[in-house]
Amino acid sequence: MGEAVGLQVKRVTVEDLESTFCCAKEFPPGVDWAEYLPVAREWFKANLGRHIEGYHLIDGDRVVGLIYWARSEMAILPYIVEPGVACIYCTELLRDYKHRGHGRMMLDYVKNDLIQQGFKGILVPATDLEVYMHYKDFQKQGFKVIMEHPPMKLMYYPLKKKDITVKIVDLNYRPAADKVEVTLFRNFMCPVNASMYNMIKKVAESFGDKAKTVEFDATLETVRKYGTTDPLINGKMKFWGPVPEKTVQTAIQEEVNHLANKG
């Protein structure tokens, strides 16, 4: 366990499940992410030690930060990364702990612990969004952009190997042609994902026989076959991340109109 300025970092174990996803408690008003904590924690429990690992930053008995990740061989991400690399899914800090050096302290501990475990380096799919996994935050900690995969910037931090091999799995999904298809992957490794899944499914059903929903489990096999675990509208990634219901409605309606015009 790492320790600095009264805070500690520890690896997540099955005993810590009820304290996972501390960030969900700071969701914006009107957003129901916390409602989906149980299903996300169930996914975490079922996949801990295989498709997900974690570290928590702890202040007393309170989790105030997190880093969730997986070994490259098992990470459910649309990239094929050489073995022995740690792939970060997400990292978060509660608001009151940001801009105080706590994020650096947490990641420094993780770097040292991963070195001890023999990892070659750390890969992170960063974003342009200042509120989530912003690439500049990782740049400050020594990560460098090695590949662009919009909306992501793949960044790497070497631990024992300077360069690694990464291959992007391109989006490769053919929807049905008879009506608009809303393709959903049951990717519940985060309560935000679970919330979006349920909202998009509900919106799709509101279109009646103009749209149909096709569902897959988000697995290593499906992400490497189709190149995504994000929702698709007629095979297209028309939005990314948490979006309002209106955005989903508009995306489906555009495809309904397009199909009608073709007919």
Helices and strands as residue ranges (DSSP letters): E 2-4, E 7-11, G 14-19, G 22-26, G 33-36, H 37-47, E 53-59, E 62-71, E 79-81, E 85-93, G 95-97, H 102-116, E 121-127, H 135-139, E 144-149, E 152-158, E 166-168, E 180-186, H 191-205, G 208-210, E 211-217, H 220-226, E 232-233, H 245-262
